[in-house]
Amino acid sequence: MSVTTYEVGLDGLDALTGVDALCLFVAEDDRPLPGTAGYVDWRLCGALSRVLKQGFFTGVKSDWLLLPSDGRLPVPRIFAVGLGARKNLDAGALGAALANAAQVLEKAKVESVALELPGNGKVDEAAQSQALQQHFLPGFKGKRVTILADKGLAKLLPVRKS
């Protein structure tokens, strides 16, 4: 499995050529949407915000949403994962969310995925890296994982190619 990183932002999203899916983690109290979810919402002309406002997807724990990118991103499918309340996010909740994401992406036959590890100050970078290695990578059976991360987190991640 190949694990690579790109910086969070529009340039990082534009670099995701050849990736099957983008996995976004959205907390029920994240308004406006932070990080990659905010950039994706911008590129989708507010489509994710509209779904949230309508209550179809709210970001509660284990809530899932699949959106097409409609060519606005190089990634065809966008999976949004509900985290529950951001205030309740800790290393254990992050590990559970990543394990759940790996299972759903496997069922959807995703071969390559990009994701931003949720944390936003609630979970430190070392715990984010550990959760990725212990809960997501073992469960995701695809060939490629791309992590959207800042430079500090990127240094701690198991970037490798095989």
N, C-alpha and C positions, 0 to 999 in steps of 0.2 A: 504494500500500500504506500502511496505517495502522500506526504503531508507537507504542505507549503503554506506560506503566509503572505498576505498583502495588508497594507494599511487600511484602516477604516476610512471610508470616504468615497466620493464619486469615482475617483481614479481607481481605487481598489475594486469597486463594483464593475467598472468598465474592463478590467483586466481578467474577468472570470470567463473567458472564452473556453469552450469545451467542458463546462461544468453543467451537469444535468439539473441541479436544483440548488436553491438557496434556502437555508433554514434560519428563520428569524425567531428570536425569543422575545415575547411581548408580555410585560406585566400588566395586570389589570389596572394599576394606578399610574402607568406610564403615559401621561398626556401632557405635552406633545410627545411623540415617539422619539426616543433618543437613539443615537448611534446609527448603525446600519439600517434599522427599521425606519428611522426618519428619512434617511437618504433614499431608501426604496420607495417609501410613500411619496416622496417628492417626484421621483421618476415615474411613478404610476399615477401622477396627477391627483393624489389624495385618495386613491381607491382603498387603501388599507384604513385610513381614517374614517371613510364613509362606512365601511363594514363595522368598524368599532362603534361608531355613533349609532348605527342602526341596531346594534346589539346582537347581530348574527354571530359575531366572534367578539369576545370581551377580554380575553387574556387571563381568564381564570385558570387555575391549575389544571393541566392535562387537556385544555381546550385546543382544538386543531383547526386550521384553515388552509386550504390550498387555493392559490391564485395563479392565473397565467400572467406572464410578464408582458404579453402582447407585443414583443419585440422592443420594449423600452429598456430592457436590460439584456445582456448576452446570455442570461440564464432563462430557460423556458418556464420552469416551475418554481413557485415560491411557497414554501411551507411556513406557516406561522404557528408557533407553539406558545400556549399560555403558561405563564410562570406563576400565576397567583399574584398576591400582593408583593411588591418590591421590598417592603419592610420585612417580610418573612424570608427573603432569600438569604440562605447561608450555604455553606459547603455541601451539606447533606441534600438540601433542596436542589442545588445546582446539579449534583450527581444524579439525582432522580430524574430531573428534566433532561439531562443529556442521555441517560440510558433509555428513557422513553422516546426521545427523538431518534436514536439509533434504531430502535425497533420499528417505528413507523416508517422511516426512510428505507429500511430493509424490505418491509412489506410492499412499499411502493416501487421496489426494484430500482432505486437510485444507485447509480454506479459511481457518481462523483458529486460531492456536495461542498458548498461553501457555507460557513456559519461564523457568527461572532459570538464568543463565549460571554454569557451574561455575567455581570458582576457590578459594574458601575459604582465602585466604592464599597459595596456590601460584601463582596467576596474578594480577597486579595489575589494577586496574580499567581502566586505559588499554588493556591487552592484551585484556581481556575485551570491551571496546567495539569494538576493532579487529577481533577475531575475529568478532564478530557481523556487522559491516558487510562484511567481506571473504569470510566463509565461509558464513554462514547466510542472510542477506538475499538475496544474488544467486541462491541455489539454491531458496529457498522461493517458490513461485509463488502462494501464497494471498493473501488480501486484507487480513489483519489479523495483527499480531504483538504480543503483550503480554509485556513482560519483567517478571518479579518480581525486584526489586532493592532494595538499601538506598539511602538518599538519595545517598551518595557516587557510586555507580555510575550511578544514574539521571541525574545531572547530565551524565555523559559520553556518554550514549546518544543516538542520532539519532532522538529523538522527533519524529514528523511525521505528518501526515495528508494523504492525497491521494485 
